[in-house]
Amino acid sequence: MSDDNKSFHEEDSLGKVYDSRLMKRLLVYASKYWRFFVIAVIMLIASTAVDLARPYLLKVVIDDHLKGYTDPMVRFPENSGIEGINHDKWTYKKINMEDVQNNDPVFSIIYFKKTPYLLKNYISGSNNSNLNSTQIEESDGEFSLILTIDGIEYEGKQLDKKSIKAFRANDIKSTKNIGLLLIVLILFGFAFNYIQILILSRTGQTIIYNIRQEVFSHLQKLPLKYFDKNPVGRLVTRVTNDTETLNEMYTSVLVMLLKDVLILIGAVAIMFKMSSSLALITISVLPLVIAVTIVFRIKARGVYRKVRTTLARINSSLSENLSGIKIIQVFGKHRENFKEFKRVNHMHYKAGIQQTIVFGIFRPIIEMLSYMIIAVIIWYGGGRVLDGIIKFGVLFAFINYIGQFFQPINDLAEKYNIMQSAMASSERIFNILDDKPEPDSGTECPSIDTYKGDIEFKDVWFAYNNEDWVLKDISFKIPAGKTIAIVGATGAGKTSIINLLGRLYEIQKGNIEINGIDIKNIKKQCLRSNIGIVLQDVFLFSGTIKDNIKLNNDNITDDQVIDASKHVNADSFIERLPLSYEDEVKERGATYSSGQRQLLAFARALAFNPSILILDEATSNIDTETELLIQNALSKLTKNRTNLIIAHRLSTIQHADGIIVLHNGRIKETGTHNELISRKGFYYNLYKLQYADI
């Protein structure tokens, strides 16, 4: 499998939708904030209770108060001490229809042609469209009417405004109170939701902040060989996009899933309490919902994988084209590169359309099922309302609860997507964190001063991969304060020697000693703090000129920065900048020439005042004029230091104390410039290639 395919394969590694092992590790980051999650859960339970209470309160208003006058009543003498509605020397008390006894006289209020009547032994609920009335005289004087409903005569009397107001006073008061209660609940629900969202968002951001800090810190501790195998763009995605995906899981799934469960259980429980027959009809669709969900899960996983894979290809193509934009423009490859990007982009477009179709079908199907259940409930429940078996408020509340019942199921697509992304992202993040940091076996921190900088390589063998040896049996010694140059063709192993001296890579065989101490026994931080490196490709960070020279080292003063810059003649262009040493450095120092960047690298090395100085092709990118500026600075820079110079331009190392010639990972020759020229060996041939007139 090629490296590109590997990267796509790893980018496509989704893992399970739910992985208990990964979830346990994710919960570890959340565990220290458990108090905030507990508060969020409490707020969630409270807001869920508010959501579930609203339809039920509306049901109470409709059935018990707006249409409460239709409930049957029994009456007692006014002085009997029974609490109820006092009217015409009697106290009327409402009872449930189930409690009505055949022999007990009951009373109900009905409206006929907008006029209220009090009827004896009539239980409301049937159709009153056939209501007829005939006025008669009653001997006791209380009931003055006979009302015929569906052919049955009931004694009754008309109620005046004062009487109906007395009968409905409690309904009016209760309706107002419940209305005020609903307003209070809505306000509290808003507060509960706001607090919950605020706490979850803040806690989630804090967790992601910690994870991102840990990943970045861990990346800085990984050995260089890790970055040789992992593209920078992919690592940037881990620290940014993948951590943000986890934030969505912490805020939108981890706690909100509990609310969905509570809503489902609460809605079903209340529905069964109100009407078991209507509740059974509602949940009868669950097997179909489960089947749709399973199919959706299978389809969604496939299209989601395609989207992630094609997105990775777009990122790779975009990164490659932007990095090589100069080559593209020089060779006029705009059209060909655009066609290739268009092809990759179209693949992502098709995958996105497939994802839209799958995710777009799931929600409408669930909504269709919910509306079908509502239609059945209206058809069946409406008939039961007309027959007086259930009340209208129950039917109204049921329709509301059906909406709440299906809402969590509707949200399943979104939560599934988030969980899938979170598991994949967490797996990739933990893969980074599980890689072992750069090992450091060193325990000593000796003082490597300018008088003690002896460097010795003893039978050193090194390979980046297995036994593909880059350096073979390398042995040489650099006395303290001397300058040694290493030359050789590309791939000879020159840069590898530098990497080994700073323990950026560990050797497989042999020893490297400084002042007689094996560098494996020296702490890496101590070792590297005494080694200054000026590379061929100078890297400048975003910030200011001063920041790039100091590299956030508070021990280096501004005066030292200026002195170092003057010493290497970098002040000649720095002083001409608009803000001098405070001038802003763009990404990678793009606004400065290669020579200017090289001068800044010299100033940086001098400011740190290392005991050992390494120059890796440090003058290869410098023009002749700039080279003249730094030649005298080099003599000052290398004075009283142990210096190791890697160079292709042999003219820059003629005055070195010694020259080591490498070829195919082995030392071919050693000696001074004049000695090597006089031998007319390998070095002589290299020199002759550069200067044909010798």
C-alpha positions, 0 to 999 in steps of 0.5 A: 500500500502506498503512502498516499493510500495509507493516509487515505485509509487512516483518514477513512478509519471510522471505527465503531459508532460506539466504542466503549474503550474510546468512550471510557478514555473520553469520559476521563477528560470529562470526569474532572468536570463532573460537578458541571455535568451534574448541574447540566443534568439537573437543568436538563431534567428540569427543562424536560419536566417543563416540556412534558408538563405543558401539554398536560396543563393544557389538557387540564385547562381544556377538560377540567375548566374550559369544558369543565362545566360539562362534568357531572355534579352532586348536590348537598344542602348549603349548610352541610359543610361540603366545599363546592359551588353554592347556588340557590341554597344548595352546594354543588360538587363535581365528581368523575364520570366513573364515580356516578351511581345510577341512583344518585341524582346528578346535575350537569350544565349544557349550552343551548343556543348560547343559553346555559341550562342546569339539567337533572340526571343528565351526563354530558358527552353525547351530541346535543344537536337534537336538543328541543325544549318545552316550558312547563310548570313545576309544583316545587318551583325549582325546575321550570323546563323539560329539555328533550335530548335524543328523545329523553326528557330531562328536568332543568332550568335556565341559569342567569348570568349571576348563576353561571358566573358562580358555577364557573368562577372556579374554572375562570380562576383556575384557567387564569392560574394555569395560564400564569403557571404556563408563563412561569414554566416557559420562563423557567424552561428558558432559564433551565435550557440557557444554564444547561447550554451555557454550562455544557458549552463552557465545559465542552470548550474547556475539555477540548482546550485541554485535549488540544493542549495535550495533543500539541504538547505530545506532538512536540515530544515525539521523535522526528521520525514520527513526522517523517511518516505523518504529513503535517496537514493531517496532524493539523487536522487532528489538533483542529477539526478532530478535537472540535468534533469531540466538542460536539459530542460532549455538548450535543450528545453526551448529555442531550441523549439523556434528555431524549430518553427522558422525553421518550419515557415521560411522554409514553408514561403520561400517554398511558396514564391519560389513555392506554388505548391511544398510547398503544396505537402510538407505540405500535409504530415502534417496530417500523421505526426501529427497522427504518433506523437500522437501515439508515444506520447501514446506509449512513455508515457507507456514505459517511465513509465516502464523504470522509475519504473524498474530503481527505483527497480534496485536502491532500490535493489542495495542500499539494497544489498550494505548496507547489504553486510556484512550480505550477505557475512557472510550468503553466500547469494550471489547466491540468491541475484544475482538471485533477482537482475538479475530478476529486472535487466531483467525487466529494460532491457525489458523496455529499449528494448521497449523504444528503439523500440518505440523511434527507430520507430518514427524517421525512420517513420518521415525520411521515410515521408521526403524522400517520399516527396523529391521523389515526389518533384523530380518527380513532380518538375523535370518535371516542371524544364524540361518544363521550368516552374520552375528553377533548383535552386528552386528544389535544394533549396526545397530539402534542405528546406524539410530537415530543415522542418522535422528536428524539427519533428525528434527531437520531440522524444528527446524533448518529452523525456526531457519534460516528465522527466523534468515535473516528476523531477520538481514535485518531487523536488517541493514536497520536497520544499513544505514540511514545514520546521521544525517549531520553535516557540521559541523566547528566547535565554537564557544563559544555563551555567554550573550552570543553567542546570535544566531539568524538564519533566512535564506530557509528552506524545509523539507519532511518529504516531497519538496516538500510544504513545511511552512516557506516562505521563513522569515526572522527574527532573534533577538538574543542574550539576547532572548525571541521567541515564535512563534504560529500555528494547529496545523500552521503550522510552529512545531515544525518551526522548533525541529526545524531549529534543533537540526538534528534535520532538515536544511533544503532551502533557505536558511540558519540561523546562530548567531553568524554561523556556519551551523549546518551547519558546527557539530558537532551535539553541540556545537550541541545541548549549548548548546540546552535544550528543554522540550517540551509532552509531557514524557518521563521515563525510568525511574529516579529524580527526580535521574537524570531531571534530570541525564540521566546527565550526570556534570558536573551535581552533586547540589547543582546538581540541588537548586538548579535544582529550587528555582529552578523551584519543583519542590522543593515537590513533590519534598520531599514524596515518600517518597525525595525526589530518589531517588524512583523514576520509573515508566514515562514518569512515570505517577505524576506529574501533567502539571504536576509533569512539566513542573516537572521538565522546567524543572529539567532545562533549568536544570541543563544551563544552555543558552545557547539555551532553547526552550519548546514549549507548555511551559505548556499542560498546567499548571494555574493554580496550577502556572502561578503557581509557574513564572511567576517561575521563567520570568523567572529561567530565561530571563534572559541567554539567547536564548529561543524560545517556542512557545505557544498560550496567548497570555497567556504571551507578552505580555512577549516581546521579539518575536512571530512569527506563522506561517500555512501555513508563512509569516511573517504578522506580526512585532512586540511584543504591543501592536504586533500588537494595535494593527494588528488583523491576524492576531495580533489575531484569534487573541487575540480568539478566546481572549479575546473580551472585548478 
